[in-house]
Amino acid sequence: MLRANQVLLILLLSLFNFSLQAEQPTLHPKLEPFRPYLDTYWQGDLTQSDAAEKMIDRSHWQRALNGNAIKTVHSINDGVYGGESIIYWDEAKQSINYYYFTTAGFYTHGSMTFEDNNQRIIAREAVENNANGITMVESVSTLSADTLTVSSRYLQNGEWVPGHSATYQRVAPHQVKFK
């Protein structure tokens, strides 16, 4: 009889453990559109047509601060340039806001909105301490299951100029490297 109780106990503990693993971690309700992208890795080619060297951008998206934020980390060419973003819901402003800190010494802060059934993100950010005279960035990101397409423009020295654009592919987990 003792053996049957032990087997039953092991079975119950296994089911309890499975149910704990199946639960999704909490995420602020306003950040839910990001859930499909949490714990994902991405790679994109930022190489300009006239560039001599390829510029490969690798990133990782993850839940942060007990689900009150999302952290993205990216690195171009294993740390030549990179940055970290914290995306969060700002209750006072009633918007999704973020800060982006870079290895180049400047940072940005802005807000974003979702469009097209959460498949497009429109972002507008102020740039602080940029050595190239960039003071604003506007971008559009289109999300799908396996691709992320980004295009942007910069307010540089008082004029809007084309920014970067890239298509990222979802890839296997990898280390996002910094120097």
C-alpha positions in Angstrom: 0.0 0.0 0.0 2.9 2.3 0.7 4.1 1.9 -2.8 0.7 3.0 -4.3 0.7 6.1 -2.1 4.3 7.0 -3.2 3.3 6.6 -6.9 0.2 8.7 -6.4 2.3 11.4 -4.6 4.9 11.4 -7.4 2.2 11.7 -10.0 0.5 14.6 -8.2 3.7 16.4 -7.7 4.6 15.9 -11.4 1.2 17.3 -12.4 1.6 20.3 -10.0 5.1 21.0 -11.4 3.8 20.8 -15.0 0.9 23.3 -14.2 3.4 25.7 -12.7 5.6 25.5 -15.8 2.6 26.0 -18.1 1.6 29.3 -16.5 2.7 32.4 -18.4 4.6 34.9 -16.4 2.7 38.1 -15.6 3.0 41.0 -18.0 1.4 44.5 -17.6 -1.9 44.4 -19.6 -0.8 47.3 -21.8 2.4 45.4 -22.8 0.5 42.2 -23.8 0.9 42.9 -27.6 4.6 42.2 -27.0 4.1 38.8 -25.4 4.7 36.8 -28.7 8.1 38.4 -29.0 9.3 37.8 -25.5 12.3 35.4 -25.2 13.0 35.7 -28.9 16.2 36.4 -30.7 16.5 38.4 -34.0 19.1 39.1 -36.6 19.1 41.8 -39.3 21.4 43.1 -41.9 21.9 46.9 -41.6 24.6 47.1 -44.3 24.2 50.1 -46.6 24.6 49.6 -50.3 27.9 51.6 -50.4 29.4 50.0 -47.3 32.6 48.0 -47.4 31.8 46.0 -44.3 28.6 44.1 -43.3 26.7 45.4 -40.3 24.8 42.6 -38.6 22.5 43.5 -35.8 21.5 40.8 -33.2 18.9 41.3 -30.6 17.0 39.7 -27.7 13.6 40.7 -26.2 12.7 39.7 -22.7 10.3 40.4 -19.8 11.7 42.7 -17.2 10.9 44.2 -13.8 8.3 41.5 -12.8 6.4 42.1 -16.1 6.1 45.8 -15.7 8.6 46.3 -18.5 10.2 44.7 -21.6 13.9 44.9 -22.1 15.5 44.6 -25.5 19.2 44.4 -26.0 20.9 44.6 -29.4 24.5 44.7 -30.7 25.9 45.4 -34.1 28.9 43.4 -35.2 29.4 41.9 -31.7 29.7 45.2 -29.9 30.9 47.8 -32.4 27.6 49.6 -31.5 24.7 48.5 -29.4 22.0 49.5 -26.9 19.4 48.5 -24.4 15.8 49.6 -24.2 13.3 49.5 -21.4 9.7 49.6 -22.7 7.0 50.3 -20.1 3.4 51.6 -19.6 3.4 55.1 -18.3 0.2 55.5 -16.3 0.4 59.3 -16.1 0.8 59.7 -19.8 -1.4 56.7 -20.7 1.1 55.5 -23.3 3.7 52.9 -23.9 7.0 54.7 -23.4 10.6 53.7 -23.5 14.2 54.7 -22.9 17.1 53.5 -25.2 20.7 53.7 -24.0 23.6 53.3 -26.4 27.2 52.4 -26.4 27.8 55.6 -28.3 27.0 57.7 -25.2 23.6 59.1 -26.3 20.2 58.0 -25.2 16.6 58.4 -26.4 13.2 58.5 -24.8 9.9 58.3 -26.5 6.5 56.7 -27.0 5.0 54.1 -29.3 1.6 53.1 -30.4 0.3 49.9 -32.0 -1.7 49.9 -35.2 -3.1 47.3 -37.6 -4.2 44.8 -35.0 -0.9 45.1 -33.1 1.2 44.3 -36.2 2.7 47.7 -36.6 4.5 49.9 -34.1 4.8 53.7 -34.7 7.5 55.2 -32.5 8.7 58.8 -32.0 11.6 59.6 -29.7 13.7 62.5 -28.6 17.5 62.0 -28.8 19.8 63.4 -26.1 23.6 64.0 -26.5 24.0 62.8 -30.1 27.3 63.9 -31.6 25.8 64.0 -35.2 23.1 66.5 -34.5 20.2 64.0 -34.5 17.5 65.3 -32.1 14.4 63.2 -33.1 13.8 59.8 -34.6 10.5 58.4 -36.0 10.2 54.8 -36.9 7.7 52.2 -38.2 8.2 48.6 -37.2 6.1 45.8 -38.8 5.8 42.6 -36.8 5.0 39.1 -38.0 5.7 35.6 -36.6 9.2 35.4 -38.0 10.1 38.8 -39.4 10.5 42.3 -38.0 10.8 45.1 -40.6 12.0 48.5 -39.4 12.4 51.8 -41.2 13.1 55.2 -39.7 13.9 58.8 -40.4 16.0 61.3 -38.3 15.7 65.0 -37.5 19.3 65.9 -38.1 20.5 69.5 -37.9 16.9 70.7 -38.3 16.1 68.6 -41.4 14.4 65.2 -41.7 16.7 62.7 -43.4 16.2 59.0 -44.2 17.4 56.8 -41.3 18.2 53.1 -41.1 16.0 50.3 -42.4 16.3 46.5 -42.0 14.4 43.3 -42.0 15.1 41.0 -39.0 14.6 37.3 -39.0 13.8 35.3 -35.9 16.8 33.1 -35.1 18.0 30.5 -32.6 19.1 31.8 -29.2 22.5 33.5 -29.3 24.6 35.7 -27.1 24.2 39.5 -27.7 27.8 40.6 -27.3 29.3 43.9 -26.2 33.0 44.8 -26.2 
